Amino acid sequence: MATPAQWVAGARPRTLPAAVVPVAVGTGVAVAEGGAVWWRALLALFVALALQIGVNYANDYSDGVRGTDKERVGPMRLVGSGVATPKKVLAAALGCFLAAAIAGLVLVVATRAWWLLLVGLLSILAAWFYTGGSRPYGYRAMGEISVFVFFGPVAVAGTTYVQLERLPWLALAAAVPVGLLACALLVVNNLRDIVTDGPSGKRTLAVVLGDGRTRLLYAAALIVPFAIALAVVPDRPFAAIAVLALPFAVAPIQTVRSGATGPALIATLQQTGRLQLAFGALFTLGLAL
């Protein structure tokens, strides 16, 4: 039986900045537009975290029952390590998705934007079919595209919309760097597992691109967000303070460009999460100011 600490580890807390940052930035846009509604922002954060944890458990379940986690070098997986049964991990994933759906429904009712039901359904389906089902798109080099869309435009613009009940251009512009940094988490994760993913049948984008080009993609995903933050300066000059997070990008880029592999990239994943949080906090503050 898995311990509480193992369940927490299985939720992969180092990936949670990918859920927190889009909501923070979307709320920063809402503040800038003079229409922040804090209880809606907190509910949007709950939805994002529930979906993120749910997808982590769903991936644990799907990869575990397929046997693709047996040679894993990253953080412990509940099913793959045998500490939890597939049935319990599946129940945890579905419970998270249900909690996200209920909270999301409250936002739909509050805004009367019924089309958000479709957005929520697509988000849950994307979370499940990343590694679930007979043809998981995460095994077909589509994971980064999905992460960019759902942790960038969908999450940022969605958070802004449920507070303002309209969608300013700033929300879409701010979503791009957020989506790229979320992609960087997945890129370095798949770079770490590139040696084991290929033989196990997981054709991630890293497997398709190869080692060298994946490292270039990672560096670009960390650098381009700063250029975009500067690009919105004419309208929101304080957004430029996001560049103060640039030092957080130095160490992970150096590690990846040095050719580090396997377990040596576990720390890089954590550093990428720190960069994402630092950038998100500063960018949110700059947008709000």
Phi and psi in degrees as a GROMACS rama.xvg file:
@    title "Ramachandran Plot"
@    xaxis  label "Phi"
@    yaxis  label "Psi"
@TYPE xy
-70.0466  140.882  ALA-2
-81.5697  162.875  THR-3
-54.9379  -38.3038  PRO-4
-64.005  -37.3297  ALA-5
-70.3901  -34.6309  GLN-6
-65.2577  -39.8397  TRP-7
-63.424  -44.2699  VAL-8
-62.1079  -37.6699  ALA-9
-66.4541  -24.7385  GLY-10
-74.4919  -11.1036  ALA-11
56.3729  67.2706  ARG-12
-58.7366  -24.0493  PRO-13
-67.6807  -16.7939  ARG-14
-90.4267  -7.50046  THR-15
-67.9285  -24.022  LEU-16
-54.9371  -28.3403  PRO-17
-63.3586  -24.5036  ALA-18
-90.9842  -34.9737  ALA-19
-74.4127  -45.3645  VAL-20
-61.6352  -45.6465  VAL-21
-59.5086  -38.813  PRO-22
-67.3833  -40.6254  VAL-23
-63.0559  -46.8149  ALA-24
-66.127  -42.4714  VAL-25
-60.2136  -37.3432  GLY-26
-70.6961  -35.2588  THR-27
-59.9182  -40.3293  GLY-28
-64.0236  -42.4568  VAL-29
-61.8157  -39.9768  ALA-30
-62.6398  -44.061  VAL-31
-60.4875  -33.1444  ALA-32
-90.3558  4.0717  GLU-33
74.8196  25.6625  GLY-34
-137.794  29.2811  GLY-35
-65.126  136.805  ALA-36
-125.911  105.536  VAL-37
-67.9542  -34.8708  TRP-38
-68.5652  -32.1313  TRP-39
-70.8872  -36.3102  ARG-40
-63.256  -43.5701  ALA-41
-66.1718  -36.8309  LEU-42
-68.2659  -38.5046  LEU-43
-62.965  -37.9154  ALA-44
-63.5644  -41.908  LEU-45
-61.1427  -43.9297  PHE-46
-59.0676  -47.2927  VAL-47
-62.7766  -44.1717  ALA-48
-66.9355  -41.322  LEU-49
-62.6835  -41.3046  ALA-50
-65.6976  -42.5947  LEU-51
-63.4772  -46.5395  GLN-52
-65.9135  -38.4743  ILE-53
-61.6009  -43.6416  GLY-54
-67.8859  -32.8392  VAL-55
-65.9422  -42.7041  ASN-56
-67.8702  -38.5739  TYR-57
-63.1455  -40.9657  ALA-58
-64.5994  -40.7353  ASN-59
-58.1752  -46.8518  ASP-60
-63.7693  -52.7552  TYR-61
-64.1948  -45.5952  SER-62
-66.7993  -35.1074  ASP-63
-66.0581  -45.1961  GLY-64
-72.1723  -22.9864  VAL-65
-81.9256  -17.9356  ARG-66
81.5451  16.6742  GLY-67
-85.1506  -1.42882  THR-68
-102.074  6.09011  ASP-69
-64.682  -34.5024  LYS-70
-105.97  23.7159  GLU-71
-65.3795  139.02  ARG-72
-106.657  -5.34496  VAL-73
-86.7219  -160.439  GLY-74
-58.0778  155.476  PRO-75
-58.3263  141.149  MET-76
-108.857  140.663  ARG-77
-67.1431  -50.0093  LEU-78
-73.7064  -45.7985  VAL-79
-60.369  -34.2594  GLY-80
-85.78  -11.8769  SER-81
83.5867  8.15502  GLY-82
-82.0974  -15.7445  VAL-83
-139.813  147.126  ALA-84
-76.5026  151.593  THR-85
-55.4041  -37.5895  PRO-86
-60.8211  -42.4773  LYS-87
-70.3789  -37.9763  LYS-88
-68.7402  -38.9634  VAL-89
-62.0647  -42.3103  LEU-90
-62.3081  -39.5189  ALA-91
-64.2215  -41.8129  ALA-92
-63.1338  -47.9821  ALA-93
-65.2937  -35.3616  LEU-94
-62.957  -40.6862  GLY-95
-65.1417  -42.401  CYS-96
-63.5838  -39.0751  PHE-97
-65.0112  -43.6535  LEU-98
-61.4055  -42.0316  ALA-99
-63.3948  -39.9955  ALA-100
-65.0575  -41.7885  ALA-101
-65.4064  -46.3707  ILE-102
-63.5958  -40.5118  ALA-103
-63.6909  -36.3157  GLY-104
-62.9614  -36.141  LEU-105
-60.9826  -41.7532  VAL-106
-66.5268  -38.0485  LEU-107
-61.9046  -46.0762  VAL-108
-63.9731  -41.1016  VAL-109
-64.4164  -38.3046  ALA-110
-92.5473  -16.8541  THR-111
59.3385  23.891  ARG-112
-95.9641  84.9706  ALA-113
-67.1674  -20.8929  TRP-114
-64.8738  -18.7417  TRP-115
-65.0437  -21.1106  LEU-116
-59.8283  -41.0202  LEU-117
-65.875  -40.7992  LEU-118
-60.9273  -43.6437  VAL-119
-63.6343  -43.0634  GLY-120
-62.4646  -43.8729  LEU-121
-63.1725  -36.0719  LEU-122
-64.4288  -42.9457  SER-123
-68.2083  -41.839  ILE-124
-63.1358  -40.7421  LEU-125
-64.2776  -38.2275  ALA-126
-63.7269  -43.09  ALA-127
-72.5774  -47.068  TRP-128
-82.0943  3.59482  PHE-129
-57.4159  -48.3746  TYR-130
-125.27  -2.55291  THR-131
-92.3353  168.866  GLY-132
80.6171  -179.367  GLY-133
-80.9944  -20.7023  SER-134
-133.106  68.6788  ARG-135
-63.0662  129.896  PRO-136
-73.2762  -19.6967  TYR-137
-66.1075  -20.5258  GLY-138
-89.9844  3.18282  TYR-139
-126.589  35.8032  ARG-140
60.978  25.166  ALA-141
-108.053  0.818008  MET-142
-62.1963  -44.408  GLY-143
-64.8609  -36.6571  GLU-144
-63.392  -44.8154  ILE-145
-63.675  -42.769  SER-146
-61.9429  -43.6947  VAL-147
-60.2084  -45.9532  PHE-148
-66.2346  -48.3276  VAL-149
-84.173  -26.4471  PHE-150
-98.6937  -3.58708  PHE-151
-108.099  -99.4294  GLY-152
-54.8396  -44.954  PRO-153
-65.4044  -49.5439  VAL-154
-71.1301  -46.3135  ALA-155
-68.6989  -52.35  VAL-156
-64.9356  -37.1263  ALA-157
-63.5687  -42.8159  GLY-158
-63.0128  -42.5325  THR-159
-63.9774  -44.3079  THR-160
-64.0278  -43.0831  TYR-161
-67.01  -15.7471  VAL-162
-95.5965  -42.8162  GLN-163
-89.4471  -24.9505  LEU-164
61.1713  29.0877  GLU-165
-157.487  168.69  ARG-166
-126.815  98.7983  LEU-167
-74.0699  156.877  PRO-168
-59.9726  -30.761  TRP-169
-59.6732  -34.0855  LEU-170
-64.0879  -40.0204  ALA-171
-70.8723  -39.928  LEU-172
-65.2872  -42.0981  ALA-173
-69.2164  -22.6273  ALA-174
-70.7782  -26.1591  ALA-175
-65.3487  -53.4728  VAL-176
-62.3865  -34.1524  PRO-177
-64.3088  -44.1962  VAL-178
-63.7725  -38.1361  GLY-179
-65.7565  -41.7164  LEU-180
-67.6924  -33.6645  LEU-181
-65.4638  -39.5953  ALA-182
-60.6323  -38.374  CYS-183
-59.4517  -36.9107  ALA-184
-59.7769  -44.1528  LEU-185
-71.7371  -37.8235  LEU-186
-60.7929  -47.9922  VAL-187
-70.566  -32.032  VAL-188
-62.7503  -45.7403  ASN-189
-73.6611  -29.3256  ASN-190
-63.4834  -42.0549  LEU-191
-60.0407  -38.1602  ARG-192
-96.7723  9.84698  ASP-193
-59.2937  -35.0119  ILE-194
-69.2148  -35.7583  VAL-195
-92.7001  -27.0655  THR-196
-67.3701  -43.2578  ASP-197
-56.8485  -55.0844  GLY-198
-62.2471  -26.9712  PRO-199
-86.8319  0.543026  SER-200
92.8544  5.82451  GLY-201
-90.3639  101.778  LYS-202
-91.0753  74.2806  ARG-203
-71.4311  170.568  THR-204
-61.08  -34.3164  LEU-205
-63.1779  -40.153  ALA-206
-65.2063  -41.8483  VAL-207
-68.5233  -45.3388  VAL-208
-73.8604  -31.9598  LEU-209
93.1011  167.143  GLY-210
-60.0035  -51.8844  ASP-211
-63.0213  -47.9074  GLY-212
-70.667  -28.4119  ARG-213
-66.3758  -37.2374  THR-214
-66.3924  -37.7999  ARG-215
-66.0583  -41.2008  LEU-216
-60.7057  -41.9579  LEU-217
-61.3242  -47.3045  TYR-218
-60.9849  -41.1541  ALA-219
-64.1964  -39.9131  ALA-220
-65.524  -22.5834  ALA-221
-89.3064  -29.0946  LEU-222
-89.4614  -42.2462  ILE-223
-57.6428  -38.4672  VAL-224
-54.377  -34.2034  PRO-225
-68.8774  -36.3348  PHE-226
-65.2641  -38.599  ALA-227
-69.3277  -38.6187  ILE-228
-59.2682  -39.3876  ALA-229
-71.0441  -28.2069  LEU-230
-68.0646  -25.8248  ALA-231
-90.0778  4.12126  VAL-232
-57.1738  -40.8182  VAL-233
-53.3355  -34.8615  PRO-234
-95.5133  -33.7113  ASP-235
-130.764  79.1523  ARG-236
-57.6971  -31.7013  PRO-237
-72.2596  -11.7144  PHE-238
-60.3914  -20.3479  ALA-239
-64.5156  -17.5752  ALA-240
-66.7408  -11.6849  ILE-241
-61.2061  -24.8971  ALA-242
-67.0812  -14.4088  VAL-243
-65.6686  -15.7431  LEU-244
-84.443  -5.0361  ALA-245
-55.4175  -38.7129  LEU-246
-57.3821  -26.7276  PRO-247
-68.7152  -16.3025  PHE-248
-86.8194  -16.9306  ALA-249
-64.5093  -54.6318  VAL-250
-61.6793  -48.9059  ALA-251
-63.4899  -37.1353  PRO-252
-66.0127  -42.6309  ILE-253
-61.6733  -42.2559  GLN-254
-63.1012  -46.4438  THR-255
-67.1131  -43.3875  VAL-256
-70.1472  -19.7336  ARG-257
-76.927  -10.4529  SER-258
96.6767  14.2985  GLY-259
-57.6824  144.423  ALA-260
-135.188  167.833  THR-261
50.7969  -132.43  GLY-262
-57.3869  -25.0261  PRO-263
-64.682  -17.601  ALA-264
-93.6733  -3.39408  LEU-265
-63.1894  -43.8269  ILE-266
-64.232  -32.2623  ALA-267
-65.1414  -35.6935  THR-268
-61.5042  -42.2875  LEU-269
-66.0515  -40.8512  GLN-270
-64.3516  -35.8276  GLN-271
-65.8128  -38.8753  THR-272
-63.2019  -39.987  GLY-273
-63.7843  -43.4318  ARG-274
-60.1495  -44.3956  LEU-275
-60.5681  -43.1324  GLN-276
-65.8979  -43.7949  LEU-277
-64.0267  -47.4693  ALA-278
-61.3616  -45.8407  PHE-279
-61.4474  -42.5341  GLY-280
-65.1838  -45.338  ALA-281
-69.6855  -40.4618  LEU-282
-66.2999  -41.154  PHE-283
-60.3754  -46.8826  THR-284
-61.794  -44.5071  LEU-285
-62.7644  -40.6887  GLY-286
-65.7621  -42.7107  LEU-287
-65.3008  -37.0661  ALA-288
